[in-house]
């Protein structure tokens, strides 16, 4: 019974890590690694994970949100 509960917890955490890794542009294999060896892969994942992929960034001059691909801020006209 305890083994079954442990496997269910490992599967749930592995699924959550895999979904988080996919949102961050990383391999879903992190989820499998956490499921198989949680004590090793989970801390490594938290250290190695990338920031969330977003479509916008803040202009460093006027603090307005502009697209990541923008070279010039459409609000203040400065080069980004």
N, C-alpha and C positions, 0 to 999 in steps of 0.2 A: 504493500500500500504506500509506504514512504517513497519507494523508488518511483512509482507511478506519479506521485505528486511532484517529486523532484524533476522528472522528465517533462511534466506539463509546465512547470515554472520555467525550465530551461527553454522549452519551445516558445513560450510566450515572450520571454526576454529576447531570444534570438530573432523572433519575428519583428519585434519592435526595433531592434538594432538594424536589421536588414532594411526596414522601411525608412528609418532615419538616414542610413547610409545612401539609399537611393535618392532621397531628397537632396542630399549634399553632393551628389555626383560621384559617389564612391561605389565600389563593387558590393553587390548584395551578398557576396560570399562572407562578408563580415558577420551576417546573421547566422550562417552555418557554423562559422568558427566559434561564435558565442554559444550556440547550442551544444556543440561538441565539447568544448573546453572553456567553459564560462570563466573560470578563475584566472585563466591566462588572457583570453581574447578581450574580455570586457574592459579591463583597465587599459590595455593597449589601444582599443578602439577610442576610448575617451581621450587619450593623449593624441592620437593620430588623426582624429576626424577633422574635416574641413569646415569652414563656416558655411552657413546656409547660402544657397544660390538665390540671389535676388535680382529683380529686373531693374531696380533703381539704386542710385547712390546719392549721397548728399554732396552738393557743391561746397567746396572748402571755403569759398568766399561769402556766399549769401545763405548757405544752409538749406537751400531748396532742393527737392528731390528731382534728379534728372536721370535719364536712361543710362545704363552702363556703357553703351556704345557711343555716347555723346562725347564730342571733343571740345565743344564750347557750351557753356551754360546758357540756356534760353532765357533765363531770368536776368542775369547780370552781364552776360556777354563775355565773361572771362574764360580763358583756356583752362580746361580741366586736366 
